[in-house]
Amino acid sequence: MTDDKPAAGAAACTIAAMLAFAGNSLLCRLALREDSIDPGSFTALRLASGALTLLLVVYLRGRKPELRVHGNPYSALMLFVYAAAFSYAYVSLSAASGALILFAFVQATMIAVALWRGERPQWFEWAGWLLATTGMLWLLLPGVDAPAPGGALLMAGAGIAWGIYSLRGAGSRRPVESTLANFVFSVPLVVLLAPFMGGAHWTSSGVWLAIASGALTSGLGYVLWYAALRHLRSIQAALVQLSVPAIAAAGGVLLLHEPLTMRLVLAGSLVLGGILLARLGRERLARVKPA
């Protein structure tokens, strides 16, 4: 019984974290689609409420929020770029297409960095990334069902920024404290959005959606994810993240009544299937090598 409790807790944390990450797309898209808040204000409230939530979590754990020790200005900048580009992208993207583009470019960034560091992928990894790239190109090709080019470009930028942020934070011994510090350091950077906030506006629903995105699906979402990571192997962590675009797509259809086009389904299948092939192939190779 003692072994079952940690496993059940890890599974619950993992599921809740994936729902939270997908929820970010749904909350942002809902707020901006209804024009209940502008993207700049959404970004500011998301970062501020995320910082306050993480600060509360750290205090409840009885730890000191040593911001200078755990934070990094460059990581905070990447967090800000991700959050801002994410918000502005969802003015024109559906929840599903935005989540898929974000996930694909996070992965692409990590691959590019690995190659730059001298890693040499095996054939199955190349095949997987080729499938994923084909799916993404198909999704972005001009056509009636294609995502808005401006929104797609912004979300690609958000994915690159988040990929860099994730790589910089990999291996942190105090990930919650590091995330708190970077959230706090990112809040003042909102002033950089001032030139784009001439039409700033918000309603009570928009404010609450932004706060929910920061406090629940961002702040608490990361806490749950870091708790789950203690019980997951790296390949398991990578694979469960494949569910986020699918959850966002389902939520977009069921909750936001967004259309699920055949282009999105097929392109998404190629992207996620290609990443799955590459990840599973790498895991199999890692198991064979020691033998």
Solvent accessible surface area in square Angstrom, and as a share of the most:
residue,aa,sasa,rsa
1,M,173,0.77
2,T,111,0.65
3,D,118,0.61
4,D,85,0.44
5,K,145,0.61
6,P,65,0.41
7,A,63,0.49
8,A,64,0.50
9,G,36,0.34
10,A,9,0.07
11,A,52,0.40
12,A,60,0.46
13,C,31,0.18
14,T,12,0.07
15,I,109,0.55
16,A,35,0.28
17,A,0,0.00
18,M,8,0.03
19,L,98,0.49
20,A,13,0.10
21,F,40,0.17
22,A,0,0.00
23,G,12,0.12
24,N,6,0.03
25,S,3,0.02
26,L,24,0.12
27,L,35,0.17
28,C,0,0.00
29,R,35,0.13
30,L,55,0.27
31,A,0,0.00
32,L,13,0.07
33,R,90,0.33
34,E,101,0.45
35,D,91,0.47
36,S,10,0.07
37,I,1,0.01
38,D,10,0.05
39,P,21,0.13
40,G,0,0.00
41,S,7,0.05
42,F,0,0.00
43,T,0,0.00
44,A,26,0.21
45,L,54,0.27
46,R,3,0.01
47,L,1,0.01
48,A,34,0.26
49,S,13,0.08
50,G,0,0.00
51,A,9,0.07
52,L,122,0.61
53,T,20,0.12
54,L,0,0.00
55,L,55,0.27
56,L,105,0.52
57,V,20,0.12
58,V,0,0.00
59,Y,128,0.49
60,L,138,0.69
61,R,99,0.36
62,G,69,0.66
63,R,94,0.34
64,K,157,0.66
65,P,33,0.21
66,E,81,0.36
67,L,50,0.25
68,R,227,0.83
69,V,107,0.61
70,H,36,0.16
71,G,14,0.14
72,N,53,0.27
73,P,105,0.66
74,Y,103,0.39
75,S,7,0.05
76,A,1,0.01
77,L,62,0.31
78,M,22,0.10
79,L,1,0.01
80,F,10,0.04
81,V,54,0.31
82,Y,11,0.04
83,A,1,0.00
84,A,9,0.07
85,A,14,0.11
86,F,3,0.01
87,S,0,0.00
88,Y,50,0.19
89,A,0,0.00
90,Y,0,0.00
91,V,78,0.45
92,S,55,0.35
93,L,2,0.01
94,S,33,0.21
95,A,0,0.00
96,A,8,0.07
97,S,8,0.05
98,G,0,0.00
99,A,4,0.03
100,L,6,0.03
101,I,1,0.00
102,L,29,0.14
103,F,18,0.08
104,A,13,0.10
105,F,52,0.21
106,V,14,0.08
107,Q,10,0.05
108,A,47,0.36
109,T,13,0.08
110,M,51,0.23
111,I,34,0.17
112,A,57,0.45
113,V,34,0.19
114,A,23,0.18
115,L,56,0.28
116,W,212,0.74
117,R,161,0.59
118,G,44,0.42
119,E,74,0.33
120,R,173,0.63
121,P,19,0.12
122,Q,70,0.31
123,W,188,0.66
124,F,30,0.12
125,E,8,0.03
126,W,131,0.46
127,A,32,0.25
128,G,0,0.00
129,W,32,0.11
130,L,122,0.61
131,L,75,0.37
132,A,11,0.08
133,T,71,0.41
134,T,63,0.37
135,G,0,0.00
136,M,13,0.06
137,L,110,0.54
138,W,90,0.32
139,L,3,0.01
140,L,63,0.31
141,L,100,0.50
142,P,121,0.76
143,G,46,0.44
144,V,155,0.89
145,D,72,0.37
146,A,25,0.20
147,P,18,0.12
148,A,37,0.29
149,P,116,0.73
150,G,45,0.44
151,G,3,0.03
152,A,9,0.07
153,L,138,0.69
154,L,76,0.38
155,M,0,0.00
156,A,10,0.08
157,G,28,0.27
158,A,0,0.00
159,G,0,0.00
160,I,77,0.39
161,A,3,0.02
162,W,51,0.18
163,G,0,0.00
164,I,46,0.23
165,Y,18,0.07
166,S,31,0.20
167,L,44,0.22
168,R,106,0.39
169,G,40,0.38
170,A,76,0.59
171,G,78,0.75
172,S,42,0.27
173,R,232,0.85
174,R,85,0.31
175,P,42,0.27
176,V,4,0.02
177,E,2,0.01
178,S,19,0.12
179,T,4,0.02
180,L,1,0.00
181,A,0,0.00
182,N,9,0.05
183,F,3,0.01
184,V,45,0.26
185,F,63,0.26
186,S,0,0.00
187,V,46,0.26
188,P,84,0.53
189,L,46,0.23
190,V,20,0.11
191,V,108,0.62
192,L,96,0.48
193,L,14,0.07
194,A,64,0.49
195,P,108,0.68
196,F,143,0.60
197,M,48,0.22
198,G,82,0.79
199,G,58,0.56
200,A,43,0.33
201,H,70,0.31
202,W,152,0.53
203,T,67,0.39
204,S,84,0.54
205,S,61,0.40
206,G,0,0.00
207,V,33,0.19
208,W,169,0.59
209,L,32,0.16
210,A,0,0.00
211,I,50,0.25
212,A,23,0.18
213,S,0,0.00
214,G,0,0.00
215,A,19,0.15
216,L,100,0.50
217,T,16,0.09
218,S,0,0.00
219,G,0,0.00
220,L,66,0.33
221,G,0,0.00
222,Y,12,0.04
223,V,20,0.11
224,L,57,0.28
225,W,23,0.08
226,Y,47,0.18
227,A,19,0.15
228,A,0,0.00
229,L,64,0.32
230,R,177,0.65
231,H,97,0.43
232,L,40,0.20
233,R,117,0.43
234,S,100,0.64
235,I,15,0.08
236,Q,68,0.30
237,A,9,0.07
238,A,14,0.11
239,L,44,0.22
240,V,44,0.25
241,Q,57,0.25
242,L,22,0.11
243,S,40,0.26
244,V,23,0.13
245,P,6,0.04
246,A,54,0.42
247,I,48,0.24
248,A,0,0.00
249,A,19,0.15
250,A,49,0.38
251,G,9,0.09
252,G,1,0.01
253,V,51,0.29
254,L,131,0.65
255,L,122,0.61
256,L,8,0.04
257,H,154,0.69
258,E,16,0.07
259,P,108,0.68
260,L,92,0.46
261,T,38,0.22
262,M,131,0.59
263,R,38,0.14
264,L,19,0.10
265,V,61,0.35
266,L,73,0.36
267,A,0,0.00
268,G,10,0.09
269,S,67,0.43
270,L,52,0.26
271,V,0,0.00
272,L,35,0.17
273,G,31,0.30
274,G,0,0.00
275,I,3,0.02
276,L,69,0.34
277,L,69,0.34
278,A,2,0.02
279,R,51,0.19
280,L,85,0.42
281,G,11,0.11
282,R,97,0.35
283,E,31,0.14
284,R,181,0.66
285,L,46,0.23
286,A,56,0.44
287,R,155,0.56
288,V,90,0.52
289,K,145,0.61
290,P,114,0.72
291,A,124,0.96
